[in-house]
Amino acid sequence: MLWGWHLDATGVHESSGARATERPRDDLTDLTVLGWRITSVDPLREYRSSASYGATTALVAYRAQHDPSAFTVPDLASGLEQHHYESVGRIDGTYNDGEMTSPIMGVGFHDHSWGVRSRPSGGSLSHQFGFGATADGHFVISRTGRGDSSWNHSYVSNGATREPIVDVTGLDQLHDEPTARVVLHTALGEHELTGRRVLATTVPYGADYGARCAFFAGTLGDAACYGMIELGG
């Protein structure tokens, strides 16, 4: 976030603006709080986290499958509306309760935020967000705005290539129905997600706003996948 001021015949005026890069130059430093430690192995790509509380210990590693993707809504700045960077990756680790060791594995989502983010009041935004993973790839849906004012920072990836998603249909059904057919439309074709809802809930973000979330399992094309979808507005 950039802030400045200038003086003219009518008085002192302030101005502000936002600037983003595709990949931030800096990252979080290593952090230790009580029995919890986070280590940045490869900035913006790989992290390790360990925790120890009495006889209970956990060790988790996160590895992003791609560089962070910049996401912003430049024409809807309200307050300190700053950019954030999203990535999907793999989580692996172990958990030990003092008697038994259990594996930890799955998909993780990393939101690398750079400041306070707010939204215009009055319900002027609609929002769709989601991520999922298959054995050899992943997809991300992240849309903000309505109609022609939408900004879409979404893609389907196999870990090596990415196809930008230009439209998504069927997300509401994934929350409201036991099963749903979601289609991820890209410039190269369509990817069909057949999902079975595992859990649907509403997460409150304030007195007048809540996001409908659905956790699902299903198939994306021929591959088994799982993930989470959030709908708000």
N, C-alpha and C positions, 0 to 999 in steps of 0.2 A: 504494500500500500504506500503510495506517495502522497505527501502532504506539503503544502506550501502556502504562502500568503503574499499579497502585493498591496501597494498603497497608490491610490489615485485621488482625484479631487473630491470624491464623494466619501472617502474613508478607507478603512482597512478591510480587505476581503481575503477570505481563505479559499483554497481550492484543493481538491484531492483527486486522485485517479488510481487506477490499478494497472499493474504490469505483470505479465506472467511469462515464464519460459517453459519449454517442453519438459525440461528436467532440472529441478533445483540443483544448485551447486553444493549446497551444504545439507547435512543430515543431523539427526539426533546424535549427541555424544553418548558414550556408555553411561549407564545409570544404575545406581545401587540404592535401594530403599529397604531398610531392615533386612529381611531374608530374601529379598527379590532382587535379581540382577538382570539387566538387559545389555547385550553386547551387539554392536553394529559390526558385522563381519564384512559385508560388502555394502557400502552406503546405498540406500534406496532399493536394495535387492535382497539382502540376506541378513537375518537377525537371529540371535540365540537368546533365550530367556530361561533362567533357572530360578527356582524358589525352594526354600527350605524352612519349614516351620515344625520344630520338634522332630518327630520321627517321619514326618511327611515330606517328600521331596518330589520335584517335577523338573524335567528338562525338555524344552520345546525349541525346535528350530523352524524358522519360516524362510522360504525361498520363493521370491517372486518369479513368475514365468515371463515377465516382460518389464520394460522400463515403465515408470509411472506415466499415466495418461493425464494430461492437463484437462481440467473441467472447470468452466466458469460460465456465468451468465452476465456478460458485460453491460447489457442495457437494463438490468434490473437491480442495480446496486442500491442497497438500502442500509444505512449505517456503515459498518465495516464489512462489506461483502467481498471477501477475499477468495483467492483461488485455492483449490485443493487438488491433490494428485492421487489417483486411484490405481491399484494394482491387485491382481489375483495371483495367489501362489499356493504352494504346498506346505502343509504343516506336518511335522513328524516329531515324535518324542516319546518319553516314558513318564509314568506316574507311579510312585511307590508310597503306599500308606503305612509303611513300616513292617508289613507282613507279605504283601504281594505286589509285584510289578506289573503294570498294565500298559500296553502300547497306546500312543496317541497318534492319530493320522487323519488327514482330511484336507479340505480346501480352506483357505483363509483369505480374507479381504483386508487390504491395508489402505487406510485413508490417511494420507500424509498431509495434514492440514497446516496452514501457515497463518492462521489468525482467526478472529471471531467471524462467524458467518451468520448473517441474518436473512430474513426474507421480507418482502413487502407485505404490509398488513392488508386485510380485506379479501383474502382468498384469491389473490391474483395469480398464484402459481398452481400448477398441477405437477405431480412428480411421479416418476416411475424409476425404480432402482432395483437391480437384481444382480446376482452372480451365481454361477454354477460351474461345475467341473465334471469332466469325464476322465477316463484313465489316461488319455493322451492329449487333452486340451481343455479349453474353458471358454466361457462366453460371459460378457458383461453387458448389462442394459442400464443406461443412465441417461434419463431424459428430463428436462425441466422446461416449463412453459406450456402454452396452449396454442393449438392451430399452427398458423404460419410462423409464430414466434418461438417455436420449439428449438432448443439446441440439443443435439443428439451426440453424445460421446460414447458410442457403443460399438462392440465388435464381437466377432466369433474368431477364436484363435485355436490353432493346434500346437501352440508353443513356438512355432517357427514362423508362421505367416498369420496375418490378421485380415479379416474381411469386415469393413465398416458396416454396421447395421443401419439401414435407412428407415426401417419401420418395424414395429412389433405388434402383433395382434394376439388376443386371447389371454392377456395377463389378468384381467378382472376375473375371468372364469377360474383361473388357477386358485384364486382366493375364495371364491364363492361356491365352487362345485367340488365334489370329491375327486373328479378327474377333469383334465382339460387338455386341449390341443393348442399349443402356443407356437406361432410361426415367427421366426427371425428372418426378416427380409433383408438381403444384401444385394449389392449391384450384380453379383455373380449368380444369384439364385435364392433359394429358400432353404432354411434349416428348420425341420419340424421337431418340436419338443413335445412329447407326450408325457404329461406329468400326473402323478398321483399325489394329492395333498396329504401331507403327514400331520401338519398342525397349522391352524389359522388363528391369528390373534391380532389385537389392536394395541399399538404402543403409543401412549399419550406423550406429546411433546409440549404440552401446555394446556391451559383451560379450554381453548377453542380449537385445538388441532391434534389429530392423531393419525398415525400411519397404520394401514392395514398390512400385515405381514403374513406371508405364507411360506412354510418350509415344505419342500417337495422332493420326491424321488421319481425317476422315470427314465426315459431314453431320449437322446438327442441324435437323430439319425439312427445309426446302428449301435451307438455306444450308450452304456448306462451312465446316468448323470444324477446329480443331486445339487441342491442349493437353496437359495432364499430369494423371494421377491417382496419388495415393499411398494405399496401404492399409497399415495397421499395427495392432498389437495383440498 
